[in-house]
Amino acid sequence: MSKKVFGPALGAMLLALSFLAEAQQPRVPRVGYIFATTSSEAPDLLKAVREGLRELGYVEGRTIALEVRWAEGRYERLPALVAELVHVRVDVLVVATTPGALAAKSATSTIPVVMVAVGDPVGSGLVASLARPGGNLTGLSLLNPELHGKRLELLKQVLPRVSRVGALTNPGNPIHAVFWKETEAAAQALALQLQPIEVRGPEDFAGAFAAAASGHDGAIIAFDDPLTLGYSTQIVALAAKHRLPAIYGFREFPEVGGLMSYGANRRDLYRRTYHGLRRQDPQRHQACGPTGRAAHEVRVGDQSESRQADRPDDSAVGSVSGG
């Protein structure tokens, strides 16, 4: 064989071997994960996600790859973020909150979608039922519309003389219409006047709290929302400034000085996200298994008691800031 032939032949052989080696390497599945809140205010949620991965034996970068996106509390960004991950053909799409899940459902019927922290998946039209979600969606639900009535009861117990309560709500979140209906019914039963306080972005916070104070609201109930959660420190500071006692859905608020919260253990919820991935059929690209519920935990100050198995229908967490 002449040198002129040997050189190209060797190059072709090496190229073929490189393609063969690449073909023999196991493909690392990619999971797209869209958080609705801000990266600066909720790093613990991403940490919880990675803890859940490790618990299931995944090694990020070796046996699974994450494509993480943040909506920064802006629901209008969710469709574009979903479209971006659908375009790069992730193997599974994990979306947080009801608006995120609705965007994912509209964008794809083939990529398996795992929902996390959705308020009412059946009432929102995301799934047919919790036991048999159908289609390509499964995941974990907060099941928290009815919890808003309980939050009003707790607020009334702490503030027996309160007669008017402002509800901090985001019109851009479709689940808030359900929250309002449940809260309004509870307010009537407790002889409370309920006043909506609408916010669509962080630029609305100061004016909303000022309006609540001038409108003689005696307290605030904050509807669960990535927008307010992403700016929990600012929300708590404004409530303190205007001397408005407030109850929240997440314990992140009492942790930064808020009065009290009653709701789901979100960190545990996000940690358990990838348990939904094991129910996916990668060949059929169809979501398998029931839509799960959030863990139940009762927490007051520094004391906590988990009850994940006793009462699966009760997804509440109670916490009160100390000091």
C-alpha positions in Angstrom: 0.0 0.0 0.0 1.4 3.4 -1.0 1.8 6.2 1.5 -0.7 8.2 -0.6 -3.4 5.5 0.0 -2.4 4.7 3.6 -3.0 8.2 4.9 -6.6 8.6 3.7 -7.4 5.0 4.6 -6.1 5.5 8.1 -8.1 8.7 8.5 -11.3 7.0 7.3 -10.8 4.1 9.7 -10.2 6.3 12.7 -13.3 8.3 11.8 -15.4 5.1 11.5 -14.0 3.9 14.9 -15.0 7.2 16.5 -18.5 6.9 15.2 -18.7 3.4 16.5 -17.4 4.4 19.9 -19.9 7.2 20.1 -22.8 4.8 19.0 -21.8 2.4 21.8 -21.8 5.0 24.5 -25.2 5.0 26.4 -27.3 8.1 25.7 -27.8 10.4 28.7 -31.5 11.3 29.0 -32.2 15.0 29.2 -34.8 16.4 31.6 -36.2 19.9 31.1 -37.1 21.6 34.3 -39.0 24.9 34.4 -39.3 26.8 37.7 -41.9 29.5 37.8 -40.2 31.5 40.5 -36.8 33.3 40.7 -33.4 31.6 40.8 -32.2 34.0 43.5 -35.1 33.4 45.9 -35.6 29.7 45.5 -32.2 27.9 45.2 -33.4 25.4 47.9 -35.9 24.1 45.4 -33.3 23.2 42.9 -31.2 21.7 45.7 -34.2 19.6 46.7 -34.6 18.4 43.0 -31.0 17.2 43.0 -31.4 15.5 46.3 -34.3 13.6 44.8 -32.1 12.6 41.8 -29.4 11.2 44.1 -31.9 9.2 46.1 -33.0 7.4 43.0 -29.4 6.7 41.9 -29.1 9.3 39.2 -25.8 11.1 38.7 -26.2 14.5 37.1 -24.0 14.8 34.0 -23.4 11.0 33.8 -26.7 9.2 33.9 -29.1 12.2 33.6 -28.8 15.8 32.3 -30.8 18.8 33.6 -31.9 21.7 31.4 -33.1 24.2 34.0 -35.1 27.4 33.1 -36.5 30.1 35.4 -39.6 32.2 34.6 -38.7 34.7 37.3 -42.4 34.9 38.4 -43.5 36.0 35.0 -46.2 33.7 33.6 -46.0 35.3 30.2 -42.5 33.7 29.9 -43.7 30.2 30.4 -45.0 29.3 26.9 -41.6 30.4 25.4 -39.6 28.4 27.9 -41.7 25.3 27.3 -41.4 25.8 23.5 -37.6 26.1 23.9 -37.3 22.8 25.7 -39.7 21.1 23.4 -37.6 22.3 20.4 -34.4 20.8 21.9 -36.2 17.5 22.4 -35.8 16.8 26.0 -36.9 13.3 27.0 -39.1 14.5 29.9 -40.4 17.9 30.8 -41.0 18.9 34.4 -43.0 22.1 35.0 -44.0 23.9 38.1 -47.3 25.5 38.9 -50.7 25.4 37.1 -49.8 28.0 34.4 -46.6 26.1 33.6 -48.5 22.8 33.3 -51.1 24.4 31.1 -48.4 25.7 28.8 -46.7 22.3 28.6 -50.1 20.6 27.8 -50.7 23.0 25.0 -47.2 22.6 23.6 -46.8 18.8 23.4 -48.8 15.6 23.5 -45.8 13.3 23.0 -43.1 14.4 25.5 -43.9 13.0 29.0 -44.7 15.9 31.4 -44.3 15.8 35.1 -46.2 18.5 37.0 -45.1 19.8 40.4 -46.8 22.3 42.7 -50.0 22.5 40.8 -53.1 23.6 42.8 -56.0 21.7 41.3 -55.0 19.5 38.3 -58.5 18.2 37.8 -60.3 21.5 38.2 -57.8 23.2 35.9 -58.4 20.7 33.1 -54.9 19.3 33.2 -55.9 15.7 33.9 -59.1 13.7 33.9 -58.6 12.4 37.4 -55.9 12.0 40.1 -56.1 8.2 39.9 -56.0 8.1 36.0 -54.6 11.3 34.7 -54.4 10.0 31.1 -52.5 11.6 28.2 -48.8 12.5 28.8 -49.2 14.3 32.2 -48.6 13.0 35.7 -47.0 14.5 38.8 -47.6 15.9 42.3 -50.4 18.2 43.3 -50.7 20.6 46.2 -54.5 20.0 46.3 -54.7 23.3 48.2 -57.9 25.2 47.1 -59.7 24.1 50.3 -56.7 25.1 52.5 -57.4 28.8 52.0 -60.5 28.4 54.1 -58.5 26.9 56.8 -56.0 29.7 56.6 -58.8 32.2 57.2 -59.9 30.2 60.2 -56.4 30.3 61.6 -56.1 34.0 61.0 -59.4 34.6 62.8 -58.2 32.6 65.7 -55.0 34.7 66.0 -56.9 38.0 65.3 -60.4 37.5 66.8 -61.3 41.2 66.2 -60.4 41.3 62.5 -63.4 42.0 60.3 -61.8 42.8 56.9 -59.1 40.7 55.1 -57.3 41.5 51.9 -56.5 38.6 49.6 -53.2 39.0 47.7 -53.9 37.5 44.3 -52.4 37.4 40.9 -54.9 37.7 38.0 -52.4 36.0 35.7 -52.7 32.7 37.6 -55.9 30.8 36.6 -56.0 28.8 39.8 -56.5 31.9 41.8 -60.1 32.0 40.6 -60.6 28.7 42.4 -58.8 30.0 45.4 -61.0 33.1 45.6 -64.2 31.0 45.4 -63.0 28.8 48.3 -61.8 31.8 50.4 -64.9 33.8 49.8 -67.1 31.0 51.1 -65.0 30.7 54.2 -65.1 34.4 54.7 -68.8 34.5 54.7 -69.0 31.7 57.2 -66.6 33.6 59.5 -68.4 37.0 58.9 -65.4 38.5 57.3 -65.2 41.0 54.4 -62.8 39.8 51.7 -61.1 42.4 49.5 -59.0 41.4 46.5 -55.5 42.9 46.3 -54.2 42.3 42.7 -50.5 42.1 41.8 -49.1 41.1 38.4 -45.4 41.9 39.0 -43.1 43.1 41.8 -43.7 46.7 40.7 -47.2 46.3 42.0 -46.3 45.2 45.6 -45.8 48.6 47.2 -49.0 50.1 45.8 -51.0 47.0 46.7 -50.0 47.0 50.3 -50.5 50.7 50.6 -54.0 50.3 49.2 -54.8 47.5 51.6 -53.7 49.6 54.6 -55.7 52.7 53.4 -58.7 50.5 52.7 -58.7 49.4 56.4 -57.9 45.8 55.8 -57.0 44.3 59.1 -55.0 41.4 57.8 -53.7 39.7 54.6 -54.1 36.2 53.2 -51.6 35.6 50.4 -52.7 33.1 47.7 -50.0 30.6 46.7 -48.1 32.0 43.8 -44.5 31.8 42.4 -44.5 35.6 42.0 -45.0 36.4 45.7 -42.9 33.4 46.7 -40.0 34.7 44.6 -40.2 38.0 46.4 -41.0 36.7 49.9 -38.6 39.0 51.7 -40.1 42.0 50.0 -43.7 40.9 50.7 -43.0 40.2 54.4 -41.2 43.6 54.7 -44.2 45.5 53.2 -46.6 43.6 55.5 -44.6 44.7 58.5 -44.3 48.3 57.2 -48.0 48.7 57.0 -48.7 46.7 60.2 -50.7 44.1 58.3 -50.6 40.6 59.9 -50.5 38.0 57.1 -50.9 34.3 56.6 -49.1 32.5 53.7 -49.2 29.1 52.1 -45.5 28.4 52.3 -43.1 28.3 55.3 -40.5 30.3 53.4 -42.5 33.4 54.5 -42.2 32.8 58.3 -38.6 31.9 57.8 -37.9 35.5 56.7 -40.1 37.0 59.4 -43.7 36.5 58.2 -46.4 35.9 60.9 -47.5 32.4 59.9 -48.1 29.9 57.1 -50.3 26.8 56.4 -49.7 24.8 53.3 -47.7 22.0 51.6 -44.1 21.2 52.3 -42.8 22.4 48.9 -39.2 21.3 49.4 -40.4 17.7 49.9 -42.7 18.1 46.9 -39.8 19.1 44.6 -37.5 16.5 46.1 -40.1 13.8 45.1 -40.5 15.1 41.6 -38.3 12.5 40.0 -40.3 9.6 41.5 -42.8 10.6 38.8 -40.1 10.0 36.2 -39.9 6.3 37.1 -43.6 6.0 36.1 -42.8 7.2 32.6 -42.9 4.7 29.7 -40.0 6.0 27.4 -41.2 3.8 24.5 -44.8 5.0 24.5 -44.0 8.5 25.8 -47.1 8.4 28.0 -47.4 9.4 31.6 -48.1 6.4 33.8 -49.4 6.1 37.3 -51.5 8.4 39.5 -51.0 12.0 40.2 -49.6 12.2 43.7 -50.3 14.4 46.6 -48.0 16.6 48.7 -46.6 15.3 51.9 -48.4 16.2 55.1 -46.4 17.9 57.8 -47.3 19.9 60.9 -44.7 22.5 61.8 -44.7 25.1 64.6 -41.5 27.1 65.1 -38.6 24.7 65.2 -40.7 21.6 65.8 -41.9 19.5 62.9 -43.8 16.2 62.6 -44.1 14.5 59.2 -47.2 12.4 58.5 -46.7 11.3 54.9 -48.4 7.9 55.3 -51.2 8.5 57.9 -53.4 10.9 56.0 -52.6 11.2 52.3 -55.4 13.5 51.5 -54.2 16.1 54.0 -51.4 18.1 52.4 -51.1 20.8 55.0 -48.1 22.3 56.7 -48.6 24.7 59.6 -45.8 27.0 60.7 -45.5 30.1 62.8 -42.5 32.4 63.0 -40.7 32.4 66.3 -39.4 35.2 68.3 
